[in-house]
Amino acid sequence: MTNTFETNLLMLHKPKGYVVTRADEKNRKTVYELLPPWAYDDGWMPVGRLDMDSKGLLLFTQNGHISDRLTQPGACHKIYEIWVRGHMTPDQAVQLVTGVKTSEGLLKAVRVEIKGGAGPKTRLEVDQDEGKNRHLRRMFGELKDPKFGTSLKVLELKRVQIGNLKLDVESGKWRSLTADEERNLLDG
């Protein structure tokens, strides 16, 4: 018996410096330059976004129902590795989970874990179940370094997981998801 599975999702490891759009009026590099020409021609669309300064796991589909399912608030968790400029305290990690008031309203994370640091930088793992425009960058920008009083600034943001699907391709590379990966992601 032959496998007639046809993929509904592609995984791309988006590098920093690419915009997530089909065409850019400012002639910046787009993620479609990293995908095969058929992805653009056949109408594959990104599932959610990563801003130009962010990198990591980005999914593409031709199926609007799949896109809607994966982008609904609370539908699936997204895990990010983040480096911020500034020293972050455990109390501030709790504050990110309870909510930070921003110009966009109250923004929060599901889980924030301080993983270490180097000099005046802090490394974190953040679990997010919804994503507004520049959500994480706005939240951190509202917090202050306790020693210097300056706003925390996201230096590096990398999405490493969506639901139970982990990023496993090199930067700038893509692959099709397997039937099991799709099923687990959509059922999870």
N, C-alpha and C positions, 0 to 999 in steps of 0.2 A: 504494500500500500504506500503511495507517495504522499508526502506532506504537502498540502495545498495551502498552507498558512501564508497569508500575505501580510506584511508588516503594516501596522497603523501608526507606529511611532519610530522616530529617529532620535538618537542621542548625539548631541554635539558638545564637545568641550570648548566652550567659547573663550578665546583669549581676550585679554584687556585690549581696548582700542577699536573694537568692532561695535557697530550699532545694530540693534535688533529691529530691522526694518527691511522691506523688499527693495526700496530705493531711497536714497538720501539726497535731499536738495542741496546739501553742503558738500557733496562728493566724498563723504567719509566712507571708510571701508564698512561693508555690511557682512553679516553672518552668511549670506548666500554665496559669498566668494569662497567660503570654506566647504560648502556642500556641492554635490554634483549638479550639473546644469538642470537635470530633470527635476530636482527638488523645487527649483524656482518655476520651471515651466509647468509642472503638474500641480502647482498651488499648495505646496507644503507650507504651513504657517507655524510660527512659534507658539508654544504653549506657555503663556506668561512672558516675562521680560527679564533681562539683566541689563543694567545701564552700561554705557560705554566703558566706564572705569571698573566694572565688575567682570569676573570670569567664572568659569565653571559649567555645571550641568545645565543644558538647555534642551528641551524636547521640541520636536516638530511633529505635526500631524496634518492630514487632509480632512480629518473627521471633526466637525464642529462639536458633536456630542462629547467626544473624548476630551477636547480642549475645555469645554464648559465644566465637565466633571472634575478635571484636575485643577482648575483655577477657582472653583467655588471656595469662599472662605471656610476654613476648617476641613476641607476635603482631604488634603494630604499635607503632611509636614515637610518642610524643606530645612535641610541642615546646612549651615554656613560656617566656614572657617574665616575668622576675621582678625586682622591686626589693627589696633587703634593706636594713635599717637596719644600718649598720656597714661597715667597710672590709674587703673580701674579698681575699685574696692568691691568686696563681697556685697556690701550694702547697695552699691550701685547696680550690681547684677540683679539683686532682688527687686530694685526699683524698675528695671527694664521689664521684669515679669509682671509686676503689678500695674505698670503703665507710666508713660512719660507724656506730659502735655506738650504738644507741638502746635505749630501753625495749622497743621492738618488735623488737629484733634488729638485724642488720646491714642497713642501707639504703644504696643507691647509685644513682647516675645513670649513664647511658651516656656522656654528654658534657656538659661545663659550659664555657661560654665567657663570660668577663668582657667586657661590651660597653662599659663606661664607668662613670661615676658622677656624682654631684652632691653636694657637701658630704659629710656623713657617710653617704651611701647608695651602694650598688653596683647596677648594672644588669647582668643576666645573661640568657643563653639556656641553657636546660637541656633535654636530650634524655632522656626517660624511657621505658623499655619495660615497666614494670610499675607498679602504683600501689596501695600499701597506704593505709589511712586516714591522711590528713594526712602522707603520705610526705615530700614536699618540705619542708614546714614543720618536721617533726621533725628532718630532716637538718640544715637550716640552724641550728636551735636548739641543736644540739650543738657548733657551731663558735663561736669567740670572736673578737671584733674585736681584732686584735693591738695596737692603740693603747690601747684603753680596757678591754679584758678582759671586755666585756659580750657576751652571746650575740647572734649574728646573728638578726635577726627579719625574717620575710617581711612586707613592707608591702603588696605588690601581686603577685598571681599571676594570669597570664592564659594559658590554653591557646590557642595560635594554629594548631596543626596536629595532625592525627591521621593517621598513615601519610603518604600523599602529598596528603591533603585539607587545604587551607588555609582558615582562617576568612575568609569574604568577605562577611559580612552585618553590618549595624550592630548595636550593642548593643540587646538586647531584641527583635530581629527573627529570623525563621526562614525556611527555604526547604526544598523537597524536593531531594534529590540527583538528578542525572541518571543514566541507565543507565551511561554511561561512568565517571562518578565512583564509582558503587557497584562496578562491575567492577574498576576500578583499585585501590580501597581494599581490597576483599576478596581480590584476586589479589596485591597488593603485599606 
